[in-house]
Amino acid sequence: MPSSQKKYNTLKLTVGLLGSLVNIAYLVTLTLSGLAKSLDQWVNQLTANPYIAFLVFMLVIGSGNAILTFPLSFYSSYILEHRFELSHQTLGSWVREGIKSLSISLVLGVPLALAVFAMLRILSWWWWLGTAALLFFVSILLAQIAPILIFPIFYKFAPLEDPELRSRIERLCAEQGVNVSGIYVFNYSKDTRKANAAFAGLGRTKRILLADTLFNGFTYDEIEAVFAHELGHYVQNHIWKGIAIQTTMTFAGLAVVGVVYSYSLSWIGASSFDTLSALPLLMLWLSLYGLVIVPIGNIISRAFERSADRYALLDSSSSARRREAFISAMRRLAELNLADEAPNPVVEFLLYSHPSISRRISFAESLSKS
């Protein structure tokens, strides 16, 4: 394992964990120092409208968090990527992409935040139930509109023109009775050398997305093997299973957070669920729940990934050739993406959404010997 791959992934994970710790420390400080109460009093002097007061309150604490975490975000997404020669994105382009992301977050996040605040005011103790139901419907909506409304904001998509590759992919889909609205190539190379492929969308918006970087050094067999893995997710209903599992975890998690939040309000002298000064406390509980649930989500994700690998490696009339292509594709992806092929088992268990490259290759090799 080249040291650069280990070093890159160690730094990436470390910065991510530091970002989570900074966020938690910030929320604890707001809650215990009295800053949240002072801000609560100030915004309520500005306006008598509770929803405007909420937006101002969230704008201030959100800006504070952004300022604190910006150095880590800039280091992780720009400096680190350039240091390891994974990105050729200019600083101006990085800023523009950040503005796009922020704009989309505001367009989607502000109405959602207002809806949650309304539930805290109207539903009181049952706010978590309404919030979980809302998040379920929003997740379905986003899964449908993302390929046609959100992704094109960041990348240009063009129909796959390569006749041989298109024929291979269409054949694989036809064998499973899968209908898609199109096969598209997107300009991933504008920012990075990394490669990726995915099924995206639901219903009429489902489509196949291939990064243009896949066409740089990958053979047709390797691209087909990568796509067969993605097809495995679709054929085995991993999208809908994932939504069902995520919905269950959301309802259960928000129920627990709701109970903890209810009992902890008295710790800071808050009188109601929608007290502005109590919101950092609610966000703290949500953040801690998020940290606890990450390993569980990763366990489920890795199970889906192993299942998709098995589909890609076995469900083919030319399984032996597919396995060889899969193994070479995994090695090529590890090289391009600087993936840690053999991470620490504890780190992999807690933080990896995919099995490590070494495990995926070992699985493929074990099938070739069986």
ZAMARGU-4260 file (C-alpha; in steps of 0.2 Angstrom, whole numbers, plus 5000, padded with zeros to 4 digits):
<rodrens>
0) 5000/5000/5000 | 5008/5016/4995 | 5010/5028/5009 | 5002/5042/5000 | 4985/5032/5000
5) 4986/5029/5019 | 4991/5047/5023 | 4977/5054/5012 | 4964/5044/5020 | 4970/5047/5037
10) 4970/5066/5035 | 4953/5065/5027 | 4945/5055/5041 | 4954/5066/5054 | 4948/5082/5047
15) 4931/5075/5046 | 4931/5070/5064 | 4938/5087/5069 | 4924/5095/5060 | 4911/5085/5070
20) 4920/5089/5087 | 4920/5107/5083 | 4902/5107/5079 | 4898/5098/5095 | 4909/5110/5105
25) 4901/5125/5097 | 4883/5119/5102 | 4889/5115/5120 | 4896/5132/5121 | 4881/5141/5115
30) 4870/5131/5127 | 4880/5132/5143 | 4888/5149/5141 | 4872/5159/5140 | 4876/5165/5123
35) 4860/5157/5116 | 4849/5165/5129 | 4857/5182/5125 | 4854/5180/5107 | 4836/5174/5110
40) 4833/5190/5119 | 4841/5201/5106 | 4831/5194/5091 | 4815/5195/5100 | 4818/5213/5103
45) 4820/5215/5084 | 4804/5207/5080 | 4788/5201/5087 | 4786/5188/5073 | 4792/5171/5080
50) 4796/5164/5063 | 4807/5180/5058 | 4815/5179/5075 | 4819/5160/5072 | 4827/5164/5055
55) 4838/5178/5062 | 4843/5167/5077 | 4847/5152/5065 | 4856/5164/5053 | 4868/5170/5067
60) 4872/5153/5075 | 4873/5146/5057 | 4886/5159/5052 | 4896/5156/5068 | 4897/5138/5064
65) 4902/5141/5046 | 4916/5153/5052 | 4923/5140/5064 | 4922/5125/5052 | 4928/5134/5036
70) 4946/5131/5038 | 4943/5113/5040 | 4932/5112/5025 | 4944/5122/5014 | 4958/5111/5019
75) 4949/5095/5016 | 4940/5099/5000 | 4953/5110/4992 | 4971/5110/4999 | 4971/5091/5003
80) 4964/5087/4986 | 4977/5097/4977 | 4991/5091/4989 | 4988/5073/4983 | 4985/5078/4965
85) 4967/5072/4965 | 4960/5089/4960 | 4965/5102/4947 | 4950/5114/4952 | 4955/5132/4953
90) 4951/5143/4968 | 4938/5153/4959 | 4929/5137/4953 | 4930/5130/4971 | 4922/5146/4977
95) 4908/5146/4964 | 4904/5128/4968 | 4903/5132/4986 | 4891/5146/4982 | 4880/5134/4972
100) 4880/5122/4986 | 4876/5135/4999 | 4862/5142/4988 | 4854/5125/4986 | 4855/5122/5005
105) 4846/5138/5008 | 4833/5135/4995 | 4829/5118/5002 | 4834/5120/5020 | 4825/5137/5025
110) 4808/5130/5021 | 4812/5114/5030 | 4819/5122/5045 | 4803/5134/5046 | 4792/5118/5045
115) 4801/5110/5059 | 4800/5125/5070 | 4781/5126/5066 | 4780/5108/5072 | 4789/5113/5088
120) 4777/5127/5091 | 4761/5118/5086 | 4764/5099/5090 | 4774/5102/5105 | 4780/5085/5112
125) 4775/5076/5096 | 4786/5088/5085 | 4797/5073/5081 | 4783/5063/5073 | 4779/5077/5061
130) 4797/5080/5057 | 4801/5062/5053 | 4786/5061/5042 | 4791/5077/5033 | 4809/5071/5031
135) 4802/5055/5023 | 4792/5064/5010 | 4807/5076/5007 | 4819/5062/5004 | 4807/5054/4991
140) 4805/5071/4982 | 4824/5074/4982 | 4828/5057/4975 | 4816/5060/4961 | 4821/5078/4956
145) 4840/5077/4960 | 4845/5070/4943 | 4835/5082/4933 | 4836/5098/4944 | 4851/5098/4956
150) 4865/5087/4948 | 4865/5098/4932 | 4869/5113/4942 | 4886/5106/4946 | 4889/5095/4930
155) 4885/5094/4912 | 4877/5079/4906 | 4877/5072/4889 | 4870/5055/4882 | 4882/5041/4880
160) 4888/5041/4862 | 4900/5026/4862 | 4889/5013/4853 | 4898/4997/4860 | 4897/5003/4878
165) 4879/5009/4876 | 4875/4992/4868 | 4883/4983/4883 | 4874/4993/4896 | 4857/4992/4887
170) 4859/4973/4886 | 4862/4971/4904 | 4847/4982/4908 | 4836/4972/4896 | 4841/4956/4904
175) 4834/4962/4920 | 4819/4971/4913 | 4826/4988/4919 | 4819/5003/4910 | 4829/5019/4912
180) 4826/5036/4904 | 4844/5038/4898 | 4863/5034/4900 | 4873/5050/4903 | 4891/5054/4904
185) 4895/5069/4916 | 4911/5080/4916 | 4918/5074/4932 | 4935/5078/4926 | 4932/5096/4926
190) 4937/5096/4945 | 4945/5079/4949 | 4954/5064/4942 | 4943/5052/4953 | 4930/5041/4944
195) 4912/5035/4948 | 4896/5028/4942 | 4879/5027/4948 | 4860/5024/4946 | 4850/5039/4951
200) 4832/5045/4952 | 4816/5036/4955 | 4802/5032/4943 | 4803/5042/4927 | 4819/5051/4932
205) 4829/5035/4935 | 4845/5036/4924 | 4862/5029/4923 | 4877/5041/4926 | 4894/5038/4921
210) 4909/5049/4926 | 4919/5054/4910 | 4935/5049/4920 | 4929/5031/4918 | 4934/5032/4900
215) 4952/5037/4904 | 4961/5020/4906 | 4946/5009/4909 | 4942/4995/4897 | 4925/4991/4891
220) 4925/4975/4902 | 4930/4986/4917 | 4917/4999/4915 | 4904/4985/4912 | 4909/4977/4928
225) 4907/4994/4938 | 4890/4997/4930 | 4885/4979/4934 | 4888/4983/4952 | 4877/4998/4951
230) 4864/4988/4942 | 4864/4976/4956 | 4859/4989/4968 | 4844/4993/4957 | 4839/4975/4954
235) 4839/4971/4972 | 4829/4986/4977 | 4843/4994/4988 | 4836/5011/4984 | 4819/5007/4991
240) 4826/4996/5005 | 4838/5010/5010 | 4823/5023/5011 | 4813/5011/5021 | 4828/5008/5033
245) 4832/5026/5034 | 4814/5031/5037 | 4813/5018/5052 | 4830/5024/5059 | 4824/5042/5057
250) 4807/5039/5066 | 4816/5029/5080 | 4830/5041/5082 | 4819/5057/5082 | 4808/5049/5095
255) 4823/5046/5106 | 4829/5063/5103 | 4812/5070/5107 | 4811/5062/5124 | 4829/5067/5129
260) 4826/5085/5123 | 4809/5086/5133 | 4818/5081/5149 | 4833/5092/5146 | 4824/5108/5143
265) 4823/5111/5162 | 4842/5110/5163 | 4843/5127/5154 | 4827/5134/5161 | 4818/5133/5144
270) 4799/5134/5146 | 4793/5127/5129 | 4799/5116/5115 | 4801/5131/5103 | 4811/5142/5115
275) 4825/5149/5103 | 4838/5148/5116 | 4835/5129/5118 | 4837/5125/5099 | 4856/5123/5101
280) 4852/5110/5114 | 4841/5101/5102 | 4854/5102/5088 | 4867/5095/5100 | 4856/5080/5103
285) 4853/5078/5085 | 4872/5079/5081 | 4876/5066/5095 | 4862/5054/5088 | 4870/5057/5071
290) 4887/5051/5077 | 4879/5036/5085 | 4870/5031/5070 | 4884/5032/5057 | 4891/5015/5061
295) 4874/5007/5060 | 4871/5015/5043 | 4888/5010/5037 | 4885/4992/5042 | 4869/4992/5032
300) 4877/5001/5017 | 4892/4988/5017 | 4879/4974/5016 | 4871/4982/5001 | 4888/4984/4993
305) 4893/4966/4996 | 4876/4961/4989 | 4879/4972/4973 | 4896/4965/4971 | 4890/4947/4972
310) 4877/4951/4958 | 4890/4959/4947 | 4901/4944/4949 | 4889/4930/4947 | 4874/4936/4937
315) 4883/4934/4920 | 4885/4921/4907 | 4904/4926/4907 | 4906/4927/4925 | 4925/4922/4924
320) 4929/4937/4913 | 4918/4948/4923 | 4927/4944/4939 | 4944/4948/4931 | 4937/4964/4925
325) 4930/4968/4942 | 4946/4965/4951 | 4956/4976/4939 | 4943/4989/4940 | 4944/4990/4959
330) 4963/4991/4958 | 4961/5005/4945 | 4948/5014/4956 | 4959/5013/4971 | 4973/5021/4962
335) 4963/5035/4954 | 4953/5039/4970 | 4968/5036/4982 | 4957/5023/4992 | 4965/5015/5007
340) 4964/4997/5001 | 4967/4989/5018 | 4961/5002/5032 | 4962/4998/5050 | 4947/4986/5054
345) 4940/4997/5067 | 4940/5012/5056 | 4932/5002/5042 | 4919/4996/5054 | 4915/5013/5060
350) 4917/5024/5046 | 4917/5015/5029 | 4901/5014/5019 | 4909/5002/5007 | 4919/4986/5011
355) 4938/4990/5008 | 4945/4987/4991 | 4956/4973/4998 | 4940/4964/5005 | 4931/4967/4988
360) 4945/4959/4978 | 4947/4945/4990 | 4929/4941/4988 | 4930/4941/4969 | 4945/4930/4970
365) 4937/4918/4981 | 4923/4916/4969 | 4935/4912/4955 | 4942/4898/4965 | 4925/4890/4969
</rodrens>
